[in-house]
Amino acid sequence: MRSISVVIPNYNGKHLFEKYFDHNLNILSELETDVQVIVIDDASTDDSVAYLKEKYSGRITLIEKEVNSGFSNTCNLGIKEANNELIFLLNTDVTLEKDYFEKLYKYFEREDTFGVMGRIIGMDDDLIREAARSPKIMGRKIKSGDFFHVNEQESFTPTFYLSGAIALMDTQKLKSINGFNEMFNPYYGEDQELSIRAWRLGWKCYYEHDAVCRHEVSASTKIHNHKRAIKKIHFRNRYYVHFLHLYGSDLLFWHIQVLLCDVLLGLFTLQFYKAEAYLDFLKNLKGLRRKKNSFNRQMKRYHSEIGIIDVIQKIHIMLKYKQVIKL
């Protein structure tokens, strides 16, 4: 059984630690392996740090940030600190069901596994909040399809991306890929973009339907952020993903599609956050180009020429002869 470093980002989550942390620590303590628990506090203004120091001193590694910067940067600090074979990203608003990890270890027997995630259901119900996703392309817009799972016991189910709330990943691969892209701060889309990079380097992301956790959905962001601001960030980060992973005529056609379908139509329908998101995207093109060029160099080092369209086709081929059940 491989050792695990648990990376937990936190911002003003004292109330969530009070509700869920003891339960998760008990699940982790039952694992017959070395477990390192790292909590990274993103400059909380509540009593999170004092609470953790008082109650869990000696049981966790606590990293305190002086400036709030968002999910990607916070997780990356924890990833750098991790020293075990696998890294498990865990949100403060998640509870793990018994035997969660035992159902995931088999995936790492395959050398090309980047990571695996389980099924996320509601905290007070069994409604599915996250499961496997297959990619689809509309024009040149890349989107995630419906939730699904495969009705085959021994089958390994691919997923387009791993949820940052409960992903178990190979530490060496995650560090070699440089963790999350911090341009996606403060939140949204960073887990999808990370998974796309993994797929493009020839690794695989999987979903295990029998590994279950519960999630108080959006508890860590909805209290602190205005709905319109969240939409703007969501669209900006979607634009980031496309620019980073489309090339040539595909990228040109995507730009035209966004200008017509998002920006202009958004202005006519008073959805101004789409135009604002596109302007933010344009302001950050220089940084995005640096990230894109850096990853292109890494692709060459790994002798990979896999593009995002290839990833979409590969996942569809992996699912072609399986009984896919949409959720």
Rosetta blueprint (number, residue, H / E / L):
1 M L
2 R L
3 S L
4 I E
5 S E
6 V E
7 V E
8 I E
9 P E
10 N E
11 Y L
12 N L
13 G L
14 K H
15 H H
16 L H
17 F H
18 E H
19 K H
20 Y H
21 F H
22 D H
23 H H
24 N H
25 L H
26 N H
27 I H
28 L H
29 S H
30 E L
31 L L
32 E L
33 T L
34 D L
35 V E
36 Q E
37 V E
38 I E
39 V E
40 I E
41 D E
42 D L
43 A L
44 S L
45 T L
46 D L
47 D L
48 S H
49 V H
50 A H
51 Y H
52 L H
53 K H
54 E H
55 K H
56 Y H
57 S E
58 G L
59 R L
60 I E
61 T E
62 L E
63 I E
64 E E
65 K L
66 E L
67 V L
68 N L
69 S L
70 G L
71 F H
72 S H
73 N H
74 T H
75 C H
76 N H
77 L H
78 G H
79 I H
80 K H
81 E H
82 A L
83 N L
84 N L
85 E L
86 L E
87 I E
88 F E
89 L E
90 L L
91 N L
92 T L
93 D L
94 V E
95 T E
96 L E
97 E L
98 K L
99 D L
100 Y L
101 F H
102 E H
103 K H
104 L L
105 Y H
106 K H
107 Y H
108 F H
109 E H
110 R L
111 E L
112 D L
113 T E
114 F E
115 G E
116 V E
117 M E
118 G E
119 R E
120 I E
121 I E
122 G E
123 M L
124 D L
125 D L
126 D L
127 L L
128 I E
129 R E
130 E E
131 A L
132 A E
133 R E
134 S E
135 P E
136 K E
137 I E
138 M E
139 G L
140 R L
141 K E
142 I E
143 K E
144 S E
145 G E
146 D E
147 F E
148 F E
149 H E
150 V E
151 N L
152 E L
153 Q L
154 E L
155 S L
156 F L
157 T E
158 P E
159 T L
160 F L
161 Y L
162 L L
163 S L
164 G L
165 A L
166 I L
167 A E
168 L E
169 M E
170 D E
171 T H
172 Q H
173 K H
174 L H
175 K H
176 S H
177 I L
178 N L
179 G L
180 F L
181 N L
182 E H
183 M H
184 F H
185 N L
186 P L
187 Y L
188 Y L
189 G L
190 E H
191 D H
192 Q H
193 E H
194 L H
195 S H
196 I H
197 R H
198 A H
199 W H
200 R H
201 L L
202 G L
203 W L
204 K E
205 C E
206 Y E
207 Y E
208 E E
209 H E
210 D E
211 A E
212 V E
213 C E
214 R E
215 H E
216 E L
217 V L
218 S L
219 A H
220 S H
221 T H
222 K H
223 I L
224 H L
225 N L
226 H L
227 K H
228 R H
229 A H
230 I H
231 K H
232 K H
233 I H
234 H H
235 F H
236 R H
237 N H
238 R H
239 Y H
240 Y H
241 V H
242 H H
243 F H
244 L H
245 H H
246 L L
247 Y L
248 G H
249 S H
250 D H
251 L H
252 L H
253 F H
254 W H
255 H H
256 I H
257 Q H
258 V H
259 L H
260 L H
261 C H
262 D H
263 V H
264 L H
265 L H
266 G H
267 L H
268 F H
269 T L
270 L L
271 Q L
272 F H
273 Y H
274 K H
275 A H
276 E H
277 A H
278 Y H
279 L H
280 D H
281 F H
282 L H
283 K H
284 N L
285 L H
286 K H
287 G H
288 L H
289 R H
290 R H
291 K H
292 K H
293 N H
294 S H
295 F H
296 N H
297 R H
298 Q H
299 M H
300 K H
301 R H
302 Y L
303 H L
304 S L
305 E L
306 I L
307 G L
308 I H
309 I H
310 D H
311 V H
312 I H
313 Q H
314 K H
315 I H
316 H H
317 I H
318 M H
319 L H
320 K L
321 Y L
322 K L
323 Q L
324 V E
325 I E
326 K E
327 L L
